[in-house]
Amino acid sequence: MTLIEIEALLLELPDDDFRLYELLSEYDEIYRAPDLSLITRRIRPSADPDLSSLAISLSAERSVGSKDYWASIFRFIDGVEWDPYGSLKLASVFALRFYNSDDFALSNAVYVAYTSDNANIREAVCVLAQYKVGIDPVYIVWSTKDGDLVEKIPQLAQEWLASRLKKVN
């Protein structure tokens, strides 16, 4: 499947279609850099102008540095009502899945954000933990809204950070 075909499917599938996550993996293999403009095309500006603005600002801020990028993601997610099947999830998956950050920025994002009381941030961190630790993304995304993995997020983050420290030392 070509990149164009994958992008077309990503734009057409409903948010609750499990094939989204299979396509995300294939997209990640072909196109390693983040393509946040895809978020803008997927989300209808008239329906959700804030998400379109987020996609545009993230694209711009990525060139500034990882600190601003992560701050924008979590600041935005923190201000949005929990929407397990809506465009917020897709935006957070894209933002976290396709951001080719250095390990320092990723470890800081995990370490700080998993302590949040906000369900949206916890879910976003689950996606991040999956990306780095290797847990099935479909299980994480669909279980977290029921609280199955909320208690495990600190453990996942600690394990990942510990593995990074061992490699450094």
N, C-alpha and C positions, 0 to 999 in steps of 0.2 A: 504494500500500500504506500502510495506517495504521501509526502508531507501535505500537499494540497487536499488530497482525499481525506486524510486524517482530520485536518482542520475543518473541512466541510461537515464531517460527521460530528465533530465536537460542537459545532454550532447548531446542529439540528436535533441532537438527542435531548430528551427532557432531563432535568436535573436529577431525577430519581432513577435513572437508567444505569444499571451496574456496568454496562459496557463503557461508560465514561472513564472508569478507572483503568480498564484494560487499554483504552486508547491513550490515556495519559502516559502510561508506561512506554507505549510504542512511540509516541510523540517525543518523549524524553530521550529515547535512544537516537532518534534521527536528528533532533534539533536541540542541542544542549543549552543554548542561550535562552533566556526568558523572552517570550513574545507576548508581552502584556497587552498589546493592541488587540489580541484575540479576545481578551475579556471585554473590551469595549464593543467588539462586534457581536459577541454572544449576548451581552446584556443590552436590552433595548433602552436607549437614553431617555425616552419619554416615560418609561416605566420606573426607571431607577437612575436618575441623573447622578446621585452621589457615587454609585459604583463606577459609572463611566468616568467621573472626575478622578476617582481613586486610581483607575487604570492609567490614566494620562499622567497623573502626578507621580505614580510609582515608576513609570517609564523614564520620566525626567530625573527623579531622585536617585535612580540606580547608578547613574553616572557620577553623582556627588559622593556617594559612599554608603556602606552597608548600615551604618548607624541610623542615618535618616530614613533609609528604606524600611528597616524593621520598625522604626518608630511610627512611620505612616501606617503600616499594616495593622499594628496592634492598636494604635489610637483609633483608627477607623472601625475595626472590629469591635472594640470596647463600647463604641457609641451606637451600635446597631442591635435591634431587638433579635432575640434568638429565632433563627429561621432555618430549621434543619433540612428542608427540601428546596430552598430557594437559591437565588443567585449569589448570596453571601458565601455559601459553602464553595461554590465553584470558583469564586474570586479568591478565596483563601487557599484553596487547593492549588490553583494556578500560581499564585504568588509564592507559596512555599515550595511547590514542586519544582519550579523552573528557575529558582534563584540560585545561581552558581556562586555561592558565597565562600569566603575563607572560613576555616574551622572556628576561628576566634569569634566571629560574628554569630555563627550558628550556635555555639555553646552558650553565648550570652543570651541569645533569644530564648533558648530552652530554659536556662537557669532562672531567668527573670520571669518569663511569661507563665510558667506552669503554676506559679503561686496565685494566679488571679482567680477571683471568685466568678469571673465572667465565663459562661459556658462557651461562648464563641471563641474566646482566646484558648480555652482548654482544648477545644476541637482542633483549632489551627495547630496547636503544639503537638497534638496527636499525629497529625499529618506529617509534621516536621520530624517527629520521633520515628515514624514509620520509614521516612525517607533515609534517615541515617542509621537506624537500628535494624530495619529490615522486617518489620511486622507487616502482615497483609493489610494493604490500605483499605480494602473494602470492609474488612472486619472492623478496623478502627473507626472509620468514618460512620458506619451504621450502628456501632455499639455505643459510641461515646454519648450520644444524645439520651441514652437510657441510663447512663452513669456506670456502665460496666467497667470502663477503663479509667475513669477519672482518678481513682485512688492509685492507679499504677503509673500515672504520668511522672510523679517525682522519681519513682524508682527507675523508669526508663531513662529519664534525663541524667540521673546520677550514674547509671551504668554506662551510658554513652560518654559522659564526661570522664569517668574513670578510665575507660578504654583509650580515650584521647591522651590522657595524662601519662598512661603507661607507654604509649608510643613515643611521646616527647622525651620521657626519662629513659 
